[in-house]
Amino acid sequence: MPITEWIAFVVAISILTITPGLDTVLVIRNTSRGGWKDGVTSSFGICSGLFVHATLSAVGISFILVQSAWLFQTVKIIGAAYLIYLGICSLRSGWKAGSLGIVANQISDNQFNMKRSFSEGFLSNVLNPKTAIFYLAFLPQFINPEGSAITQSFILAGIHFILAMVWQSSLAFVIERAKSWLAKPKTNQWLQSLTGCVMVGLGLQLLLSKNVRL
């Protein structure tokens, strides 16, 4: 691939990465819940999901999702339900924080669970049909038909992985620095409730939308 196309890919994928969305919301939510380890592990799960979409895009399964209405709707419902579930969990945490009066030393890494953080990030990415559609539409523009589609897709996803990990991990460390502010009961309640509402809203929007638009 010519250097100009590499630059175009990096610029486009960087803009996509830093644009606030579900990934950003999830990293902020989990970092405020269990510290920077929670946020970074969640980011690792999110970014690992990119290789699933790269594989699906390369073998054409994502194309089936676009063409098969019932299969696409099934994926939409599963993904939307998971987002709503995460949102409800955040809302419950917010209400609990407000009612129990959590103090600073309680918002710490002792709430960190690696398996939970990774699975939340991984599933939120894999079950998001918007990511599947994006990879289906975007990656082929940078694939040389004379080479291996799966190898090239993995290389491009690897670049996306690195950029996203750096950005989201940096975000987690910034949130960690603000832990004392986030640990205040009212702040934590507000943040958890806000991210919960955003997740539920995204889930409902995805569930009710007729078409997925990027």
Steps between C-alpha positions, in 0.01 A plus 500: 500500500644845403617726780222747423241229564669404827488863610135527397416186698684616814337845487151358445531233768651752746202732455266205553690397813494838676139574408294450819276197485412182684866400541581831669196476725587144604864584580396802709231300679728206583796717601279690744379164630828315551792728420737516204545122488127465442508760221810362327375141517164608361686679220696182429171311471355767270806499276518120491151502353637687199667182377166321506354767273811492279456124459129528429566773248770296326290185462186689406282415798439867565357521149250233600395717794421782259309279256314275744235707676414246770864427585587869510201570725605216731850647539349845553270374774778310679739797482234750607390281790859475625545878486177550691614242757831685555309828526264361763801371696649851496172655609476255789860583599413869490197455720700283738780758516248770588324296764808356670718813490813341356823661614825546311682187607210282391534598134821310443655204332347258752193495275706391200416166342709420193262246348200727544677806358635316197171328421303825529733672256522205262127433486405866466722520191420164341124543550502846344381466136616854429859382535431204271348727236788747532762231450308356207481839328837643604762224499450379138612844378849422630517133404713391204295233316822330393596429861345313790187681614511349848869591554451857381182537707687385811782748433253787465310385810835481681567866421152587624566289812818692585348844443186416697695346790726805528205742492272307735779413743599867514140584572493242780813651660348851481184372669715325761676830576162651570408214734467719809246716318322200350488329840276768647155345547317762295760496220505121480121485507478760222764330282359150541148624433610703196695214341213265582252727323734532200538121472127437531438775245750352256346157546148628441612702199665193351198284580247741352695628201393367161849530358844513654680812392859585571 
